[in-house]
């Protein structure tokens, strides 16, 4: 039986390849899978949990102690590529919907439902888990930490839903200006950053930073829309790569922006919440690379052994995104009563922690795989689910949102 497993796996890989339409853009799926896998890898590697003497778990980050981790965040912060591919895919999806005679509102409703179902699922399940875990003796502090970690990636879903709703307007802008339609978005973030970090910064109200939320995350999505419409080619990609790299270097070395792409505990400035100009510079360079490598990546993914994992990741995209922090918690929380465990609940302040954490990553991935087998049903349409069950799930999700907002 064991000898037959490799043959069975090979047949499954070949079946996936044979069922893929000939006109499928494999490169886009590959880029999406790469950007998606960077999210759990980044959270598992750049985020830690520390056990206090009373057995409770608290959030911690190696970025507070290990400066060399900042450049690691440049490679793991691939939301620019994710938005780029999302914009490209939305254009094609909108065109297909229009070809079927579907209204734009119906198209948007379907896209938002695909994003919303997994979010409702994970938050509803956690709302049920909180009282059960508390009754089992899990400290309240640990539950608050868990809520923060579960909610941490979900803000992205709300942002992505917002930019998706703007797709028709992005299409119009790209139709007129091509890739240059993203330039005003970059300019807006630049102006806000100058106001925030210039000599007059202390007099600028704190809420001004929130202006960067929409243009900051819409930037790469708008580039993706232009790419999907054939208005962003190799010349534009080279401009994005060279310009983004130069701007990134100037902001980092001359303007002294924080080096980390994610927030660092104790630092007053952050690049990601809301996105700073450094985030857009990195996204520009990454988008340029993605466009330039599209054809080569597409050829690589003609190999069935490489293509099958990409399909698997894309089919479970929202499950991976919504549940990866739960997978880490599923490993860490049961260990807390037994003391500090290196790389899991120990302080992330040494190279020893890094080595130990790397050893834990496969176990986190295995836990996510197991959780995903149970929760992937949240991604599929809830047809046949009684209305009362759906209403209860929505109510539980809302309660968890209130609790999470209270502790974040």
N, C-alpha and C positions, 0 to 999 in steps of 0.2 A: 504493500500500500504506500509505504514511504517513497518507494522508487517511482511510483506513478505520479507523485505530487509535482515534480518539475515538469513532467509532460502535461499535466492538467493546467498548470500555470501558463505554460507556453501556448496551449490552445486558447486559453482565455485572452491572453495578450493579442494573439492573431485575430481572434473574433472581434475584439474592440477595434483593431485597426481596419478590418474588413467592413465594419459597420459605419465607419466614419465617412461622411459624404466627401466626394472628391474635391468639392469646392470649399471645404472647411479650411479656414485660415488657422492653421495649427500654431503659427507663431504667436497670434494673439492669445490663444489659450495657454501657451507656454509662458508668456509674459505675465498673464494673470495669476497662474499657479505660482510662479516665482515670487511675485509681489505678495501674494496671500501667505505663503509659507514663511516669509520674512516676519510676519506679524507675531505668530507664536514663538518663533525663534528669538525675536527681539525681546518679547516680554519674559520669556523663560531665562534668557541670558542676562538681560539688563535689569531685571527685577528680582528681588530676593525677599525672603521671609526670615525674621529673627525671632527666636523664642526668648521670652522674658522669664525671670525666675518663677513667676506664678504659672507658667505653662501656656500663656497666651502668645499668639503670633502677631507680629507687627510688620508692616511694609518696610523694606530697606532697598538700597540700590548700590551696586558696586561702583557706580559713577561718582558717588560721594567720596570714595577712597582711592579708586584706581583710575587715574587720569587717562591712561592709554585706552580705556574703553570708549572714550568719546568718538574717535575715528571709526570704531566698530559700528556705532550708531549710524554713520553715514551710509553704510551698506545695507543695514537692516531697516532703515527708514525708506521704504519703497512705495509710500502712498502716492507719490507723483506718478509712478508707472501704473499703479492701480487705477487712478483717475484717468490717465491717458487712455488705457485700454477700455475703461468704462465709457468714456466719451465716444470712442470709435464704435464700440458695440451698440451703444444707444442709437447712433445714427442709422446703422444697418437695421436694427430692430424696428425703429420708427418707420423706416421706408417699407419694410415688409408689412407692417400693420396698415400703413396707408394703401399698399397694394391690395390688401384684403378688404379695403373699404372701412376699416376700423377708425373710429374717431381718436384724436390725440388724447382726449380725456380717458378713454377706455384703455389705451395703451399705457398711460401713466398709472392708472389704477392697478393694472396688472403688475407693473414693475414694482410699485410700492408694496403691494401685497407680498411679493416674493421676498422683499427685504424685511417686512414686518413680522411675518409668521415665526421665523426662528427667534426673533427678539422677544416676542410675547412668550414663546415656549421656554426659553432659558430663564427669564425673569419670573414666570409663574412657577416653574419648578423650584427655583431658589426660595420663593416666598413660602412654599410648602416645607422646604428643608430647614429653614431657619428655626422654627419652634421645635422641630424634631431633634436637631443637633443640639439646641440649648438644653432640651430635656435629657439628652444623652451625656451632658456634662461638658460640652464644648464651651469655653469661656466666651462671654459676650464680646470681649475685645477681638477675639479671633473671628467671630461672625461679622463684626464691623469691618475688619480687614478683608474678609472674603467678599463682602458686598462691594467694597471699593474696587477690588480686583475684577469682579464680574462686570461691573458697570464700566470700568476703564476703557475697554475697546468699543463699547456700544455707542459712544458719542459719534463715532465715525459713521455708523449706520444712519443717524439723523442727518449728518452733513451730506452724506452721499445721496440720501433721499432728496434733500433740498436742491442739490445741483442737478439731479436727474429731472426734477420738475422744471428746470430752466432749459432743458434740451431744445425745445422749439426756438427759443430766443438765441441759443448758441448757434443753431443751424443758420439762422438769418445772419448773425454776425459773421460767421465763417464764410457764408456765401458772398458777402461783400468784401471782407478784408482778408480772408484766408487765415493763415496762422497768426498774422498780425492782430487778429481780434483779441488775442491774449495779452497784448502789450498794455492796454489800459489797466488791466487787472494787476499786472506787475507794477505799473506806475502808482496805482492807488496804495498798494502795500508799502512801496518805497516812501511815499509822502507820509503815511502814518508812522512809519519807523523813524523818519527824520524828526517828526514832531515829538515822538515818545522819547527818543534817545539823544536828541540834540540838546544844546545848552538851555533851551526853554522847557525841557522835559518836566521839571518839578511843577511847572504851572499848568501842564496839560492834564485834563481829567482822566482818571484811570479807565473810564468806559470807552475812551477813544480806541483803545487796543482792539475792542470787539469789532470795529469796522473791518479789520483784516480777515475776519472769519470767512465771509463769502468770497471776496476776490482771491484770498489766499488758497482756498481749496478748489475754487472754480478754474484757476489758471491752467492746471494740467488737463482738466476735463475739457476745457475749451480747445486746447491743443489737440486732444483726442478727436473731438468733433471735426476739426479742420482736417485731420489725418483721414478720418473715415470718409470725408467728402472729396478726398483727393487733392486737398489744398495745402498739404504739408508734405514736401518731398525731401530728398536727400540734402539739397542745398539748405533748406530750412533746418533740417536735423543737425547739420554741421554748425549752423549759427547758434542753435540752442546749446549744443555741446560746448563749443568754444566760449560763447558768451556767458553761459551758466557757470562754467569752470572759472573763468576770470572773475566774475562777480563774487563767486563763493570765496575765492582767495583774498580778494580785497576786503570783503566784509569780515573775514576771519582774522586776517593779519594786520589790517590797517584800522578797521572800525571796531575790532575787539568784540565781535559777537561771541556768545557762548559757543563752545565747540560741539557740545552735545546736541543731537537732534531731538532729544526727549528731555523732559524736565528732570532736574537734579535737586534732590532735597537740600534745602539750605541756600540755594542760589536765588537771588532776587529776579533775575531775568531768565526767561525760557524762550526757546525758539518755536515750540509747537502749540502752545495754548495761550493766545491764538498764534497762527503761523507768522513767522517773521520773514523778512526778505531773504534770509539765509536758506530757509526751507524752499522758497521758490527758486533760488539759484541752484540748489541741489536737484530739485524736480526738473528744472530746465535741462541740466546736464544729463540726468537719467533718461528723460524723454528723448533727447537727441540720440543717445546710445541705443535706446529701444527701437527707434525708427530705422537707424542705420543697420541694426542686426536682424531686422525682421526676416529678410530673405534667407540668411544663413541659418537662423533659428528654425525657420520653416523646413529647411532641408534636413536638419538634424532630427526634427520630430517626425520625419517620414519613417524613422526606424521604430517598429512596433514596440520594442522594449522601452524606448524613451517616451513614446506617446501614451501608453497605457497609464502610467502614473499621473501624467498631466490630466487625463480624462477623469481619473478617480478624484483628484484634488478639486477640479472644477465642479464635479457633480456634488461635492460636499463642502462647497466654499463657505456658505453661511454657518454650517455646523462647526467647521474648523474655527471660524472667526468668533462665534458666540461662545463656544465651550472650551477653548484652549486654556483659559485661566482656571476653569473648574477642574480640568484634568490635573493641573499642578496642585491645586488645593486638595484633590482626592488623594494625592500621594503625601502631601506635607501635613495635613491636619491629623490623620491617624498617628503620625510619628511624634507629635508634640508631647503626649504624656510620658514618653520614654527619654526625654532629655534632648539636648542639642545634637543634631545630626549634621555632619560636615556637608556643605554644599546644598543643604536643604533648609535647615532652620538655624544655621550658624551665621555669624556676621560676615557679610560679603566684603571683606577688607584685605584679602590677600590672594596671591596666586594659587595657594592651596584651595581656596574656595572656588576659584575659576575651574581648576582641574576637577574638583569634586562635582561641581555643577554640570560640567560637560558629561560626566558619567551618568547624571540623573536624567539628562534630556531624552534618551531612548525610553526610559520608563514613563516620562510625561507623555511621550508620543503614543506609547502603548495604551496608557490610560485614556487618552483622547480617542484612540481607535475604538476602545471598548464603549466609551460614552457615546461616541458617534453612531454606533450600531443601534443604540436605543433611541437616540434623539433626532436622527436624520429625517424621521417622518415629519418633523416640524417644518421642513423645507417644502414638502409637497402640499398641494392644495388640500384644505381641510374639508373636502367633500365627504358627505356622510357623517360628519361630526355633528352631534345635536347642538342646536343653537344655545341651549343652556350651558353646555360644556364650554363652548367658545366664549360665552359671556363670563363664565367663572374664570377662565384663563385670563381674559382681559382684566377682570377685577383684581386677580392675584398679581398680575404684572404691574398694574397701577399702584397697588400697595407696596410692592417691592421698590418701585421707582421713588415713592415718597420716603421709604426707609433709607434707600441709598442716598438720596439727596440730603437727608438729614445727617448722614455720617461722613459724606465725602468732604 
